[in-house]
Amino acid sequence: MGFDYVDVGSLAVSWKFERAKPAYCFPFNRQQLQEALMQAQRDIELPENLWNKLLQI
């Protein structure tokens, strides 16, 4: 098992994969991660523990 390299940009846009953002704690492949990063909006957060609920399917 390996990991794909994904350049998410500079430190100034690191908020895109912080807690409560679409790319945080989801087991995405490279394409899905890039899409989640594009969907991230700085002032909008996902509901608390959403990732945990979705992964318990």
N, C-alpha and C positions, 0 to 999 in steps of 0.2 A: 504494500500500500504506500502510495506516495502522495505528495501534495502539489498542486499546480501553483505557479507563481502568478499573482495578480497585482499589478501596479495600481494602487488606488489613488495615487497622486501625492501631493505634498502634505506636510504636517498640518497645514492650514485647513485641509479637508478631512482630517482624521475623524471628525465628528460623525462622518457618514457610516462608520462601523462601530460606534459606541453603543452602550446600553440604550434600549428603547428605539433603535433604528432598524430598518428592514434587513440589514446584513448581519445583525448581531445574534450569535448562537444558533444559527440555522445550518444544517449540513448541506450546503449548496455545492454544486459543481462550479467550475469556472464561469460558465455562461450565466448561470443563475445568480452567482455572486455579483457579477458585473451589472446585471439587470437590477438587483436589489440596491446596489450603490447608486445607480442612476435615479431610482425612485425616492431615495432619501431626501427629506426636506428638513432643514435645520430646526424649524419651529414646530414640527409635528413629531410626536412620539407615539410608538405603539403602546397598547395597553400593557400594564405591568404583568410580567410572567406569561405573556402570550406565547413566546417561543416554547416554554415548558409545557403548556397545554397542547400545543400543536404536535409536539414530539411524543406525546403519550397516547397516540392513536392506537 
